[in-house]
């Protein structure tokens, strides 16, 4: 497949090829943050998890780790995981469902596979997104909500079916309790379908899960596993070259810069340094029944990006 070039009528601001990272038991493709681009709207972290098939005894749990200043959005295409956090929540997420956890002033969570997956194997495929919180909400108390597939708005048209996972778009609103202007949509297109990316959000991007799309008025096709960021205000009509599934994100950028280190996000560098000290000293709340501890990675390992 060819990738569209950047001509005078180009509707593309950036194309990000994700880094592949090994999390021990499986690999993820990390599109945000990158050296090219830190955020799209309030979205500051974008991981594609899998697809991966585990054999018996191969699944590796995500051990307890902390967050501040963000909400995590976990959305699965296949498989299941068990969320536990220091605020007392425990929830199993399955394909088509959403876990939304707001870290606020500090939370610890783990993500583990069910016993049956550890014993016999299983699949995992989905995305985990971090949404930075507005400055006024960065220090709120931690919150968690789970949303079944049946409660998420679905919009259908000829050759297209879209689930609005979070935020607002296409005239509907998801029940996921977001704190800023954003949209996260799961879009299925039949071959040849034209799909207009709504202009409602200042910053917009698409990530092809499988299949391929072109942009009307430009040459080339976007294959899977790259984040395509559109120019603000540009009319973007995607055309599916084959049966395609893609994720669409968008939102209003914040007026203040966001800093990120490991699992911490904040508008304040000093707040991140305080979170690092709290984690080293084990002052974060604990998850009942879990005793594992992941040491703070040394600078500049982890998710640190030069300012």
TIPABA-301154 format. One record per residue (C-alpha): residue number from 0; x, y, z negated. Coordinates in nm, 3 decimals. Example, Ala and Ser with C-alpha at 12.3 -4.5 7.8 and 13.67 -1.06 7.14 Angstrom:
! TIPABA-301154
resi|px|py|pz
0|1.230|-0.450|-0.780 $
1|1.367|-0.106|-0.714 $
This chain:
! TIPABA-301154
resi|px|py|pz
0|0.000|0.000|0.000 $
1|0.113|0.355|0.064 $
2|0.102|0.638|-0.184 $
3|-0.037|0.974|-0.069 $
4|0.220|1.243|-0.016 $
5|0.199|1.596|-0.144 $
6|0.089|1.818|0.141 $
7|-0.058|2.164|0.158 $
8|-0.412|2.037|0.100 $
9|-0.304|1.804|-0.176 $
10|-0.546|1.743|-0.461 $
11|-0.284|1.569|-0.672 $
12|-0.087|1.742|-0.947 $
13|0.113|1.440|-1.070 $
14|0.149|1.065|-1.019 $
15|0.279|0.877|-1.323 $
16|0.420|0.526|-1.294 $
17|0.386|0.378|-1.644 $
18|0.679|0.237|-1.836 $
19|0.643|-0.130|-1.929 $
20|0.696|-0.192|-2.300 $
21|0.723|-0.524|-2.481 $
22|0.527|-0.527|-2.806 $
23|0.659|-0.868|-2.905 $
24|0.373|-1.091|-2.797 $
25|0.264|-0.907|-2.483 $
26|0.355|-0.618|-2.255 $
27|0.180|-0.285|-2.216 $
28|0.196|-0.021|-1.944 $
29|0.235|0.322|-2.104 $
30|0.126|0.611|-1.881 $
31|0.111|0.879|-2.152 $
32|0.317|1.031|-2.295 $
33|0.580|1.036|-2.021 $
34|0.878|1.247|-1.923 $
35|0.660|1.398|-1.649 $
36|0.350|1.471|-1.851 $
37|0.267|1.483|-2.220 $
38|-0.114|1.507|-2.212 $
39|-0.427|1.513|-1.998 $
40|-0.681|1.727|-2.183 $
41|-0.672|1.595|-2.542 $
42|-0.546|1.251|-2.430 $
43|-0.188|1.211|-2.555 $
44|-0.137|0.835|-2.529 $
45|-0.258|0.587|-2.266 $
46|-0.169|0.217|-2.284 $
47|-0.294|-0.061|-2.062 $
48|-0.277|-0.382|-2.265 $
49|-0.236|-0.695|-2.050 $
50|-0.387|-0.873|-1.874 $
51|-0.219|-1.153|-2.064 $
52|-0.309|-1.514|-2.143 $
53|-0.175|-1.655|-2.469 $
54|-0.102|-2.020|-2.525 $
55|-0.160|-2.186|-2.860 $
56|0.047|-2.010|-3.126 $
57|0.167|-1.733|-2.891 $
58|-0.058|-1.440|-2.988 $
59|0.126|-1.174|-3.193 $
60|-0.072|-0.951|-3.427 $
61|-0.019|-0.575|-3.450 $
62|0.094|-0.532|-3.810 $
63|-0.019|-0.247|-4.041 $
64|0.104|0.092|-3.925 $
65|0.007|0.455|-3.999 $
66|-0.146|0.743|-3.800 $
67|-0.218|1.111|-3.856 $
68|-0.375|1.386|-3.643 $
69|-0.546|1.170|-3.380 $
70|-0.829|0.935|-3.293 $
71|-0.760|0.594|-3.141 $
72|-0.998|0.466|-2.875 $
73|-0.975|0.091|-2.811 $
74|-1.177|-0.046|-2.519 $
75|-1.143|-0.405|-2.401 $
76|-1.206|-0.558|-2.060 $
77|-1.138|-0.912|-2.187 $
78|-1.053|-1.084|-2.515 $
79|-1.112|-0.983|-2.877 $
80|-0.921|-0.840|-3.172 $
81|-0.993|-0.773|-3.539 $
82|-0.946|-0.419|-3.670 $
83|-0.874|-0.357|-4.039 $
84|-0.788|-0.022|-4.198 $
85|-0.702|0.139|-4.529 $
86|-1.045|0.306|-4.547 $
87|-1.200|-0.038|-4.592 $
88|-1.330|-0.108|-4.242 $
89|-1.311|-0.448|-4.073 $
90|-1.454|-0.498|-3.725 $
91|-1.408|-0.741|-3.437 $
92|-1.397|-0.575|-3.096 $
93|-1.489|-0.768|-2.781 $
94|-1.505|-0.693|-2.409 $
95|-1.712|-0.385|-2.328 $
96|-1.710|-0.255|-2.685 $
97|-1.541|0.049|-2.841 $
98|-1.351|0.095|-3.165 $
99|-1.305|0.463|-3.251 $
100|-1.078|0.538|-3.547 $
101|-1.003|0.893|-3.657 $
102|-0.681|0.909|-3.858 $
103|-0.717|1.269|-3.973 $
104|-0.492|1.326|-4.275 $
105|-0.370|0.966|-4.276 $
106|-0.482|0.607|-4.225 $
107|-0.317|0.266|-4.189 $
108|-0.460|-0.005|-3.965 $
109|-0.379|-0.345|-3.821 $
110|-0.506|-0.525|-3.512 $
111|-0.502|-0.902|-3.533 $
112|-0.623|-1.188|-3.317 $
113|-0.893|-1.423|-3.447 $
114|-0.781|-1.756|-3.593 $
115|-0.921|-1.942|-3.291 $
116|-0.696|-1.743|-3.055 $
117|-0.390|-1.813|-3.271 $
118|-0.477|-2.182|-3.274 $
119|-0.585|-2.244|-2.915 $
120|-0.479|-1.936|-2.716 $
121|-0.684|-1.672|-2.537 $
122|-0.683|-1.357|-2.327 $
123|-0.632|-0.986|-2.385 $
124|-0.695|-0.703|-2.140 $
125|-0.792|-0.345|-2.214 $
126|-0.677|0.006|-2.294 $
127|-0.580|0.186|-2.611 $
128|-0.596|0.563|-2.595 $
129|-0.492|0.827|-2.847 $
130|-0.693|1.149|-2.851 $
131|-0.526|1.438|-3.031 $
132|-0.752|1.618|-3.275 $
133|-0.827|1.991|-3.252 $
134|-0.616|2.189|-3.497 $
135|-0.913|2.253|-3.726 $
136|-0.982|1.878|-3.750 $
137|-0.629|1.742|-3.787 $
138|-0.656|1.701|-4.165 $
139|-1.010|1.566|-4.198 $
140|-1.076|1.247|-4.394 $
141|-1.027|0.923|-4.195 $
142|-1.332|0.780|-4.018 $
143|-1.413|0.468|-3.817 $
144|-1.701|0.364|-3.593 $
145|-1.771|0.060|-3.375 $
146|-1.995|0.081|-3.069 $
147|-2.150|-0.221|-2.900 $
148|-2.166|-0.249|-2.523 $
149|-2.545|-0.203|-2.523 $
150|-2.531|0.151|-2.668 $
151|-2.289|0.296|-2.412 $
152|-2.455|0.495|-2.130 $
153|-2.448|0.330|-1.787 $
154|-2.493|0.522|-1.462 $
155|-2.550|0.339|-1.132 $
156|-2.569|0.452|-0.771 $
157|-2.516|0.289|-0.433 $
158|-2.194|0.087|-0.455 $
159|-2.103|0.229|-0.798 $
160|-2.156|0.140|-1.162 $
161|-2.008|0.352|-1.440 $
162|-1.999|0.315|-1.817 $
163|-1.940|0.635|-2.011 $
164|-1.717|0.508|-2.289 $
165|-1.660|0.837|-2.472 $
166|-1.737|1.205|-2.431 $
167|-1.969|1.362|-2.179 $
168|-2.006|1.335|-1.801 $
169|-2.252|1.264|-1.522 $
170|-2.525|1.428|-1.729 $
171|-2.500|1.179|-2.017 $
172|-2.317|1.163|-2.350 $
173|-2.159|0.864|-2.522 $
174|-2.245|0.801|-2.890 $
175|-1.873|0.782|-2.975 $
176|-1.819|1.079|-3.213 $
177|-1.550|1.282|-3.036 $
178|-1.417|1.615|-3.165 $
179|-1.338|1.798|-2.841 $
180|-1.434|1.830|-2.477 $
181|-1.344|1.502|-2.305 $
182|-1.460|1.216|-2.087 $
183|-1.353|0.852|-2.064 $
184|-1.539|0.644|-1.802 $
185|-1.508|0.284|-1.680 $
186|-1.595|0.288|-1.309 $
187|-1.666|-0.005|-1.072 $
188|-1.675|0.067|-0.698 $
189|-1.765|-0.158|-0.408 $
190|-1.543|-0.144|-0.099 $
191|-1.611|0.171|0.105 $
192|-1.791|0.355|-0.176 $
193|-1.736|0.731|-0.205 $
194|-1.713|0.858|-0.562 $
195|-1.696|1.226|-0.652 $
196|-1.488|1.299|-0.961 $
197|-1.697|1.550|-1.159 $
198|-1.543|1.898|-1.184 $
199|-1.676|1.955|-1.537 $
200|-1.338|1.906|-1.709 $
201|-1.033|2.125|-1.659 $
202|-0.785|1.835|-1.652 $
203|-0.877|1.503|-1.491 $
204|-0.699|1.179|-1.406 $
205|-0.774|0.829|-1.277 $
206|-0.603|0.500|-1.353 $
207|-0.677|0.209|-1.117 $
208|-0.718|-0.121|-1.303 $
209|-0.757|-0.333|-0.990 $
210|-0.831|-0.266|-0.625 $
211|-0.735|0.061|-0.460 $
212|-0.869|0.407|-0.378 $
213|-0.789|0.681|-0.134 $
214|-0.882|1.048|-0.156 $
215|-1.108|1.185|0.112 $
216|-0.911|1.430|0.328 $
217|-0.570|1.280|0.248 $
218|-0.370|0.988|0.378 $
219|-0.265|0.692|0.168 $
220|-0.404|0.462|-0.099 $
221|-0.350|0.453|-0.474 $
222|-0.287|0.097|-0.598 $
223|-0.326|-0.025|-0.957 $
224|-0.104|0.070|-1.250 $
225|-0.045|0.439|-1.195 $
226|-0.205|0.746|-1.351 $
227|-0.314|0.995|-1.085 $
228|-0.363|1.347|-1.224 $
229|-0.576|1.583|-1.015 $
230|-0.524|1.953|-0.969 $
231|-0.759|2.166|-1.181 $
232|-1.057|2.283|-0.979 $
233|-0.984|2.063|-0.676 $
234|-1.272|1.874|-0.517 $
235|-1.178|1.507|-0.545 $
236|-1.377|1.236|-0.368 $
237|-1.235|0.888|-0.415 $
238|-1.296|0.619|-0.153 $
239|-1.260|0.255|-0.256 $
240|-1.058|0.056|-0.001 $
241|-1.165|-0.272|-0.166 $
242|-1.364|-0.372|-0.474 $
243|-1.212|-0.148|-0.740 $
244|-1.221|-0.084|-1.112 $
245|-1.074|0.236|-1.250 $
246|-1.064|0.443|-1.566 $
247|-1.142|0.813|-1.540 $
248|-1.030|1.054|-1.812 $
249|-1.060|1.430|-1.847 $
250|-1.094|1.715|-2.089 $
251|-1.007|2.066|-2.198 $
252|-0.641|2.117|-2.297 $
253|-0.569|2.257|-2.642 $
254|-0.424|2.609|-2.680 $
255|-0.154|2.477|-2.916 $
256|0.125|2.235|-2.833 $
257|0.110|1.885|-2.979 $
258|0.415|1.708|-3.123 $
259|0.440|1.331|-3.134 $
260|0.671|1.098|-3.320 $
261|0.608|0.724|-3.347 $
262|0.240|0.700|-3.452 $
263|0.209|1.059|-3.573 $
264|0.054|1.349|-3.378 $
265|0.026|1.706|-3.501 $
266|0.034|2.070|-3.397 $
267|0.296|2.112|-3.672 $
268|0.648|1.965|-3.670 $
269|0.659|2.009|-4.047 $
270|0.345|1.797|-4.086 $
271|0.507|1.516|-3.891 $
272|0.817|1.534|-4.108 $
273|0.593|1.511|-4.416 $
274|0.418|1.205|-4.270 $
275|0.753|1.040|-4.203 $
276|0.858|1.100|-4.565 $
277|0.524|0.967|-4.693 $
278|0.558|0.647|-4.490 $
279|0.917|0.589|-4.605 $
280|0.807|0.635|-4.967 $
281|0.500|0.413|-4.910 $
282|0.259|0.689|-5.013 $
283|0.008|0.609|-4.736 $
284|-0.303|0.416|-4.846 $
285|-0.283|0.039|-4.805 $
286|-0.508|-0.214|-4.635 $
287|-0.661|-0.444|-4.896 $
288|-0.517|-0.791|-4.862 $
289|-0.230|-0.697|-4.627 $
290|0.128|-0.672|-4.749 $
291|0.344|-0.637|-4.436 $
292|0.540|-0.313|-4.395 $
293|0.695|-0.176|-4.075 $
294|0.987|0.059|-4.152 $
295|0.989|0.401|-3.991 $
296|1.198|0.381|-3.674 $
297|1.514|0.595|-3.673 $
298|1.527|0.901|-3.448 $
299|1.485|0.900|-3.153 $
300|1.333|0.550|-3.129 $
301|0.958|0.515|-3.090 $
302|0.736|0.769|-2.921 $
303|0.945|1.079|-2.982 $
304|0.971|1.315|-2.687 $
305|1.205|1.609|-2.661 $
306|1.021|1.937|-2.705 $
